[in-house]
C-alpha cells in the first residue's frame, strides 16, 4: 500500500498463460488485487489489476539491506530462469494433449522427426 514499484503492466493474458505464470512464480509470493499508475501518466487514473507480492510470513527470508537487482539477476540467474520457463511451457503443452496426441508426439520424437509445431 502506497509503495512505488517499477515493473510492467501486462494486459490480456489468456487463462492458459495465467496458469503458466502461476506455475512459474515462487511459492513465497501471493497473488493480490492492486491499483497501479503508469509512470507515463502518473497523474492519471489508477488501473485495477492483480500482482504477486512477497508473503508476509516469509519476510524474514528477505535481505533488508538491498533491493532486488535486475542486472545481478541477468548476470547470475537468467539462463537458468529461461530454461525453467521453457521447461514449464513444454510441460504445460504436453498436459493439454490428448493421450493419442501425446503418443504420436512421443513416436515422432523417438524417430527424430519433430516439427516446429511441437
Secondary structure, DSSP 8 states (H G I E B T S, - for coil): --------------HHHHHHHHHHS-TTEEEEEEEE--GGGTTS--EEEEEEEE-GGGGGGS-TTS---HHHHHHHTHHHHHHHHHHHHHHHHHHTS-HHHHHHHHHHHHHT---TT-
